[in-house]
Amino acid sequence: MSNTVTLRTTSTAGDKAVEEGKWGRYYDPILEQSPIIQKIVAESCSMNGGTAAVLLQIASKGVGLGVSAHSSFTRRPVERARRSIVYIYAMAFGNQEERRIVTDATHRAHSRVKGPDYDANDVDLQLWVAATTYWSLIVGYEEVFGKLDDKTADRAYKEFSVMATGLRVPPDKWPKDRRAFQEYWDKTISELEITDEAKAVGQDVIYPAGHLPSWGLWLYAQLTGPSTRITTTELLPERIRNEFGLPSTVYTRTAYTISRALNQLIYPWLPQSLRHFPKNYYLQDFRNRVAKGSRL
């Protein structure tokens, strides 16, 4: 299967050219990548909020229904996670052609996820997916390295619009600044409706060990699962974590505080090659697949 991007037409939206590919429009992010977004995304600690982000995504009714009916969370959790991780790294580090290849691959996969009450390519649902991705990466980074200063945070926020435009969300749908994003975030959180289907999928996300394809991955999930659940519990809003069966307790709060302190103490001193290993591995794997024309 060829992964080459083919452009069909060019139209204009506002002051920016909008190019049309086989699977839809390509939107440029509000700001292109710089060392800011790349510094954040490169750190493996930034991925620590990933499970919380997934639960927030499926807490949105349309996402939850689509994932329950069509997703490979249960049948192929490793493959599903790999594609999500590749998306993040490609958006942050890929050139324009690489980003468009991933955009098309994502759109193709989502085009099969449709039903009476959901469409995986719905712009509003994709905006929420991008918002939770931005939130989780920033939280994961700041929990270890401390808060970004306002100027850096504002710049990073605009650069993170690539997580939305890569899902074919028009750039003007991305809230204009961090204050607007917070208003959007709070409103969406208050409106989330966690269905029975979402709760069932949530259990597979929280306790994935029973669905893993090898004993090595099973053992890894057993060893890291408790820590992941504690982090997820303490990052999620109270109503959301309770509905997913993850109540905050004295134990989880204490364990999370200790874990965060240890991460702040130890993680920055680890070799960069170790801290950035997931980024380097998944980007190289992605580029190898593109070169071979393999399935992404």
N, C-alpha and C positions, 0 to 999 in steps of 0.2 A: 504494500500500500504506500503510495507516495504521500509525503508530508509537505510537499511544496505548496506555497501560497500562490494562488492565481487571482489577480485582480480583474474584475469585470468592468466596473464603471467608476467614475469619480463624481461625487456631488458635493454640495457645499452646505455646511451647517454653521450658521453664525460666521465667525471669521476664520474657521478652520475647515480644511478640506476633509471630507469623510469618504474613505475608500471602501468600495463594496467588493467583498470576496464571495466565493461560492456559497458560503454558509451564512453570510450576513455582513453587516457593517463592522468596520474596524475603527474604534475610537481611540484617540490619543489621550493619555492621562493629562490632568491639569498641569502637573510638572513632571518632567522626565526624571529618571533615576539619577541619584547622586550618591556620594559616599554616605549620606545620612540614612536613607532607607536600607542601603546595602549593609551598613554597619549593624543595624538592628536585626535584619533578617538573617544575617550570616551566623549570629550567635545561636547555638543550639538551645540555650536557656529560653530564648524567645518562643520556642515551641511548647513550653510547659503549660500554656493555657489552651492547647489545641483541643483537648477533650471537652473543656468547658465551652469552647466555641462551637463544636459539633452539637452539643446538647442544646445550646441556644438556637442553632439553626433548625434543628428538627422540632424545637418548641414552636416554631412558626407553622401554623396549620398546613399550609400548602407544601412546605418542605417535608414536614413529617409524613403526610399522606403519600407523597411521591417516593420518599425513601423507603417507607414500609412496603409499598407495592412493587417497587422496581429495583431497589438498591441492592448492592452486594455486601452491605455491612456484615450480614450474617454469613453468607456463603463464601465471600472472598474479602475478608476485612483487610488483609495485607495489601492486596492490589488496590482496593479503594483508598486506603491511607496513602499509598505511594503516589497515586494520581493527584491527590489533594496537595501533598508536599511538593511534588514537581511543579504544580501550578504556581505555588507561592514563590519558589526559587526562580522559576522562569520569568515571572512577572518582575521580580526585583533585579535579576541579573542578566536576563536575556536581551539580545538585541531585538529590533523591531520585528524582523522576520521570525525569530524564535517565539516571541510573544504571540504573534499571529498564528503560528502553528498550534500552540497550546490553546489559544482561543477557539480555533476551529475544532480541535479534538474534543474540547469540553462541550462545545455547542452540539456536536454530533452525538455525544453520549447523552446529553440532556434532551435532545430532540425526541428520544424514545420514551421519555418519562412524562406522559400526559394522561390526564384523566378528567372526569367531569368537574372536579374541584381543584385541580392543580395542573401546572405546566412548569416544568423545571427551568424553562427559559424565560419565565415571566420576569420582567425587569425589576419589579418591586421585591420579589423573592431573592433575586440575584443581588440586589442592593443590600439586603439583610445579610446574606452570606458574606459579602465583601466587608460589611461593617463589623461583623463578628471576627473576621480574620484580622482586620486592622486592630481591633480592641485587644484580641488575645496576644498578638505579637508585641504590641506596646506594653501591655501588662507584664508579659513574661520577661521582657527586657528590663523594665523599670524595677521589677521586684528584685533583681540582682544588682543592677548598676545605678539605681536611684532615678529620680524624676529627671526628665529632660527639661532644659530651660525652655522658656516660652518661645523664643525665636526658633530653636531647633525643633520643638514640638509642632509649631505651626508649619514649618517647612516639611517635616516628615508627614504630617497629615495630608498635605496636598500631594505629595509624592505617592502616598498610599492609595490615592484615587485609582492607580493602575490596577489594584485588586478588583475594582468595580468595572472599569472600562474593559479589562480583559475578559469580563463576563458579558460584554456587550451592553453594559449600562452606560447611557449617555453621560458625559462628564458633568452636565448641568444638574443631574440627579444626585450627585455626590454633595452632601451638605456643604455650604460655602466655607465654613470655618469650624473650628473645634467647638465653639459655643452652639452653633446650629447642629452639629453632630450630636452633642450631648442632649439637646432637646429631642432630636429624632430618636436617639437611643432610649431615653426615658419613656417616651410615648410608645415606642414599639414594645419594650419590655412589659409595660402595663397592659398591652393588648394581646400578648402571647396567649395562645390557647393550646395547652398540652393535651393532645388527644390520647386515647388508649393506644393507638398505633404508635405514636411518638414514644410513649412510655415503654412499649415493648422493644422498639428499636434502641431506646436509651439503655436498656438492660444489656443489650449486645455490645453497646459502646463501652459501658462501664465495666462489664465483665466479659472481655473478649476471649478468654483463654480456651473456652470450650469449642471455639470455631477456628482455631489456628491450625495450619496445615502441617506443622512439624513439632517435634518435642522440644527443640531448641527455642522456638518462638513461644511455645506454651510455658516453658520454664522462665523465659524472660518476662512474660506477662504476669506470671505468678510472683516474681520478685519485685517488679516495678508497679504492679497493680495497686497495692495499698497506698503507696506514695502518690500515685496519679489520682486516686479517688479523693485523698485528703486535699490535694491542691485544687482539684475540680470543685469540691464542696465549698471551700473557702473563697473561691473566685466568683462563683455563681451568685446572682441575686437570691435573697432568702426564699421567695415564693417558688422560684424555678427549681432550686436545689431540693426543696421539700417535696415538690411534686414528682421529681425523679427519684425520690427515696434516698436522698443524701443530706439528712439534717446535720446542721452544725452542732457539735458537742464540745464539751471541755477538752476531750481527747483530740478531736480534729483540729481545734483552734491551737492547742498547745503544740501538737505535732507540726502543724503548718508554720507556726512561729519559729520553732527550732530549725526546721528544714530551710526556711527562708534565710535565717541567720547563717547557717552553715554554707548555703549557696553564695551568699554575699561575701563570706570569708574566704572560701576555697575556689569557687569557679573562676574569678578573674585571674587567678594565678596559674590556671591550667594552660598548657601549650595551645597556641592558636590552632595548630593543626588538629588537635583533639576537639576543641570547641567548635571548629568550623567543619568537622568531618562530615556530618550529614549533608550540609550544603554542597560540599565538593563532590561527595559520592552521588547525590541525586542529580546534580547538574551534569556530571560526566555521563551518567546512565542515560539521561534524557538526550544528550547530544549524540551519544552512540546510537540510540534508537532512531533518531532523525536521520543520521548518516546512512543507516541500513534500510531505512524505509519501514521500520518495524512499528508495531502498534504501540502507541504511547500509553 
